[in-house]
């Protein structure tokens, strides 16, 4: 094993981690873009289509499955984490309102 093999392996790992971080950012932006414009559903559709388009472009032009896998994991985790966090806080507020109404 020479130095070039080690550097290639390090490059593959760094590329996958970079795609993971980029995927988290894109997933977060997609959720925020759909929440900013509640009344304009076209903007939310465009944000999700942009996310899917990024998947297609990475899958077509970037070599290495680690990059696409890292991006997919990052975007999926961001959508799950921030998507569930938004629902749980909204659900807690709703249950609190119901409890206050019952107690009155």
C-alpha positions in Angstrom: 0.0 0.0 0.0 1.6 3.2 -1.1 0.9 6.8 -0.3 -1.3 7.4 -3.4 -3.7 4.6 -2.3 -3.9 6.1 1.2 -4.6 9.5 -0.3 -7.3 8.1 -2.6 -9.0 6.4 0.3 -8.8 9.6 2.4 -10.3 11.5 -0.6 -13.2 9.1 -0.9 -14.0 9.5 2.8 -13.7 13.3 2.8 -16.0 13.4 -0.4 -18.6 11.3 1.3 -18.5 13.4 4.5 -18.7 16.6 2.5 -21.7 15.3 0.6 -23.3 14.3 4.0 -22.9 17.9 5.3 -24.2 19.3 2.0 -27.2 17.0 2.1 -28.0 18.1 5.7 -27.9 21.7 4.5 -30.1 21.1 1.5 -32.6 19.1 3.5 -32.8 21.9 6.1 -33.2 24.5 3.4 -36.0 22.5 1.7 -38.0 22.3 4.9 -37.4 26.0 5.7 -38.4 27.0 2.2 -41.6 25.1 2.4 -42.4 26.7 5.9 -41.5 30.3 4.9 -44.2 30.5 2.3 -47.2 28.7 3.8 -49.7 30.2 1.4 -47.6 29.6 -1.8 -47.5 25.9 -2.4 -45.6 26.4 -5.7 -42.5 27.5 -3.8 -42.6 24.3 -1.7 -43.0 22.2 -4.8 -40.1 23.9 -6.4 -37.9 23.3 -3.3 -38.6 19.6 -3.3 -38.2 19.3 -7.0 -34.8 21.0 -6.6 -33.8 18.5 -4.0 -34.8 15.6 -6.3 -33.0 17.3 -9.2 -29.8 17.5 -7.1 -30.1 13.8 -6.4 -30.3 13.2 -10.2 -27.4 15.4 -11.0 -25.1 14.0 -8.4 -26.0 10.5 -9.4 -25.3 11.2 -13.1 -22.2 13.3 -13.0 -20.3 12.5 -9.8 -18.4 9.3 -9.7 -18.5 7.2 -6.6 -21.4 5.8 -4.6 -20.1 7.4 -1.4 -21.0 10.9 -2.6 -24.6 10.0 -3.6 -25.0 7.9 -0.4 -23.6 10.7 1.8 -25.9 13.3 0.2 -28.9 10.9 0.5 -28.1 10.2 4.2 -27.6 13.9 4.9 -30.8 15.0 3.2 -32.8 12.2 4.6 -31.6 12.9 8.2 -32.3 16.6 7.9 -35.8 16.0 6.6 -36.5 13.5 9.3 -34.9 15.4 12.2 -36.3 18.9 11.4 -39.5 17.6 10.0 -40.3 15.6 13.1 -39.1 18.4 15.4 -41.6 20.8 13.7 -44.4 18.3 14.1 -43.7 17.5 17.7 -43.6 21.1 18.8 -46.8 21.8 16.9 -48.4 18.8 18.5 -47.3 19.8 22.0 -48.8 23.3 21.5 -52.0 21.8 20.4 -52.3 19.4 23.3 -51.4 22.2 25.7 -54.2 24.3 24.3 -56.6 21.4 24.7 -55.5 20.9 28.3 -55.9 24.5 29.2 -59.4 24.5 27.6 -60.5 21.5 29.6 -59.1 23.0 32.9 -61.1 26.2 32.5 
